[in-house]
Amino acid sequence: MKVLTSPTFNRYAKKLHPNEKKVLNKAVLAIRDDPLLGEPKIGDLEGFYIYKYKMKTQIWLLAYTVESEEVLTLRLVAPHENFYRTLKKI
């Protein structure tokens, strides 16, 4: 499966420390192997999937969309605080 990234995802991901990027990469690989692993959203966020994972002691959220059977687009990665508000702006 091909994994694409959005500019918003890139902006948030580049601010992470190297050890945090390793944890993010593990989460991305898990999603790539099973795209329906995340929780599908309804309402304003229909079409988005949210995958929750733990980084150190904090829960982080990874938003992505499944464009087709072969394409997965990563949209946003951030801690829970203001995550959904930021995601609605996308």
SULCOR-V141412 format. One record per residue. N is the residue number from 1. RES is the residue in one letter. PSI is psi in radians with two decimals (* if undefined). D_FIRST is the distance of its C-alpha to the first C-alpha in Angstrom with 2 decimals. Layout:
# SULCOR-V141412
N:RES:PSI:D_FIRST, N:RES:PSI:D_FIRST
This chain:
# SULCOR-V141412
1:M:2.39:0.00, 2:K:2.29:3.80, 3:V:2.09:6.45, 4:L:2.77:9.82, 5:T:2.55:13.18, 6:S:2.82:16.35, 7:P:-0.61:19.77, 8:T:-0.77:20.98, 9:F:-0.79:18.34, 10:N:-0.69:19.17, 11:R:-0.73:22.84, 12:Y:-0.67:22.76, 13:A:-0.57:20.52, 14:K:-0.29:22.75, 15:K:-0.12:25.74, 16:L:2.64:24.55, 17:H:2.79:26.26, 18:P:-0.70:24.53, 19:N:-0.53:24.77, 20:E:-0.58:23.31, 21:K:-0.58:20.32, 22:K:-0.73:19.74, 23:V:-0.71:19.77, 24:L:-0.73:17.38, 25:N:-0.66:14.88, 26:K:-0.70:15.28, 27:A:-0.71:14.70, 28:V:-0.70:11.45, 29:L:-0.66:10.24, 30:A:-0.72:11.73, 31:I:-0.69:10.04, 32:R:-0.67:6.46, 33:D:-0.60:7.93, 34:D:1.57:9.80, 35:P:-0.38:9.28, 36:L:0.29:12.88, 37:L:-0.60:14.33, 38:G:2.93:15.94, 39:E:2.13:19.06, 40:P:2.46:18.97, 41:K:2.75:21.73, 42:I:2.99:24.43, 43:G:-2.29:27.04, 44:D:-0.51:26.63, 45:L:0.41:23.15, 46:E:2.37:21.81, 47:G:-0.32:18.12, 48:F:2.57:17.44, 49:Y:2.47:16.27, 50:I:2.14:18.10, 51:Y:2.17:17.25, 52:K:2.35:20.45, 53:Y:2.84:20.87, 54:K:2.25:23.98, 55:M:1.98:24.76, 56:K:-1.97:28.21, 57:T:0.10:30.26, 58:Q:2.52:28.57, 59:I:2.23:25.90, 60:W:2.68:23.19, 61:L:2.44:20.97, 62:L:2.04:17.49, 63:A:2.37:16.88, 64:Y:2.85:13.62, 65:T:2.60:12.84, 66:V:1.87:10.29, 67:E:-0.73:10.87, 68:S:-3.01:9.49, 69:E:-0.33:7.53, 70:E:-0.11:4.75, 71:V:2.25:5.96, 72:L:2.24:7.16, 73:T:2.13:10.50, 74:L:2.19:12.64, 75:R:-0.73:16.19, 76:L:2.48:18.75, 77:V:2.25:19.66, 78:A:2.87:23.32, 79:P:2.96:25.92, 80:H:-0.54:27.12, 81:E:2.09:30.10, 82:N:0.28:29.79, 83:F:-0.89:26.01, 84:Y:-0.56:26.22, 85:R:-0.74:28.79, 86:T:-0.69:26.63, 87:L:-0.61:23.62, 88:K:-0.46:25.97, 89:K:-0.32:26.87, 90:I:*:23.40
